[in-house]
Amino acid sequence: MSDVDLSGVWIGIFNYPEDLPATSFRATLTDSGGRLGGTIEEIDAVVLVGRHLTSAVDGTRTGRSVQFTKFYAPVRDGYDAVIYQGTVSAEGDEVTGSWQVPGAWGGSFIMTRPQAVPVQTEHRDSVER
């Protein structure tokens, strides 16, 4: 796979340095020819504990390489942007990489596309009596 459309919902987790708890997130992305946009939603587990945060995403995808910036509004604990860099799996269903708050700290992340659950339908033979 050399090119994949990342549009859709992704579920992920990002890890903090040291012994801080990991944070799960839900990303809803649009991929228009490699231009990425969308939102990320998370419940803060470290700085603003328990607060629901939504951030905007702006970035690019070139083949399997992904780079995007997550913008918080309002500013979160003195910063408003987090830079993510990652690689899309060969199957196109997982992105792994690292994140960084410029000049501060960073960690790793992984996000996957939720698997579609097949819809089972009940088949009945209709017999007239």
C-alpha positions in Angstrom: 0.0 0.0 0.0 1.5 3.3 -1.0 -1.4 5.6 -0.5 -4.5 5.4 1.7 -7.3 7.7 2.6 -7.3 8.4 6.4 -10.8 9.9 6.4 -13.1 8.6 9.1 -13.1 7.8 12.8 -10.0 6.6 14.6 -9.6 5.5 18.2 -6.3 5.9 19.9 -4.1 6.4 22.9 -1.2 8.7 23.6 1.4 8.0 26.2 3.1 10.6 28.4 6.7 10.4 29.6 7.5 9.0 33.1 4.7 7.4 35.1 1.9 9.6 33.9 -1.3 7.9 32.8 -2.0 7.3 29.1 -4.9 9.2 27.5 -7.4 7.7 25.0 -8.8 9.8 22.2 -11.2 9.8 19.3 -10.0 11.4 16.1 -12.4 12.2 13.2 -10.3 12.9 10.2 -10.8 14.2 6.6 -8.1 13.3 4.1 -8.4 15.3 0.9 -5.6 14.2 -1.4 -3.2 14.1 1.5 -4.4 17.2 3.3 -5.6 16.3 6.8 -8.2 18.1 8.8 -10.7 17.2 11.6 -11.0 17.0 15.3 -9.7 15.1 18.3 -11.7 14.5 21.5 -10.2 13.4 24.8 -10.7 13.4 28.5 -7.6 15.0 30.1 -5.9 12.6 32.5 -2.9 14.8 33.5 -3.2 18.6 33.4 -6.9 19.5 33.5 -8.0 16.1 35.0 -11.5 15.0 33.9 -12.0 17.9 31.5 -13.4 17.1 28.0 -11.1 18.6 25.4 -11.7 19.1 21.7 -8.9 20.2 19.4 -8.6 20.9 15.7 -6.3 18.9 13.4 -4.3 20.3 10.5 -1.7 18.3 8.7 -0.5 16.2 5.7 -0.2 12.6 4.6 2.3 11.6 2.0 2.1 7.9 1.2 2.4 6.2 4.6 3.9 9.2 6.4 1.6 11.4 8.5 2.2 14.7 10.2 -0.4 16.8 11.9 -0.7 19.4 14.5 -3.4 19.3 17.2 -4.6 22.8 18.2 -6.2 23.4 21.6 -8.6 26.3 22.1 -8.4 27.7 24.7 -4.7 27.3 25.5 -4.0 24.2 27.6 -1.5 24.7 30.4 0.5 27.3 28.6 0.6 25.7 25.1 -1.9 25.4 22.3 -0.3 23.0 19.8 0.9 19.4 19.8 2.8 18.0 16.8 2.3 14.4 15.8 4.4 12.4 13.3 3.6 8.8 12.4 3.5 6.0 9.9 0.4 4.3 8.5 0.4 0.5 8.6 0.6 -1.5 5.3 -3.1 -2.4 5.8 -4.1 1.2 6.3 -5.9 0.6 9.6 -3.3 1.8 12.1 -1.0 4.8 12.6 1.9 4.7 15.1 4.3 7.4 16.0 5.3 10.2 18.4 3.9 13.5 19.6 5.7 16.5 20.9 4.9 19.8 22.6 7.7 22.0 21.1 10.3 22.8 23.7 8.5 20.8 26.5 7.7 17.1 26.4 6.5 14.3 24.2 5.6 10.6 23.9 4.2 7.9 21.7 0.8 7.4 20.2 -1.2 4.7 18.3 -4.6 5.0 16.6 -6.6 2.4 14.8 -9.8 2.4 12.7 -12.6 0.6 14.6 -13.5 -2.6 12.8 -17.0 -2.6 11.3 -19.2 -5.2 12.9 -21.0 -7.2 10.3 -24.8 -6.9 10.4 -26.5 -10.2 10.8 -29.9 -10.6 9.4 -32.3 -13.3 10.2 -33.4 -15.3 7.2 -36.8 -17.0 7.3 -38.3 -19.3 4.8 -41.8 -18.1 4.2 -44.2 -20.9 3.9 -47.9 -20.3 3.3 -50.3 -22.6 4.9 
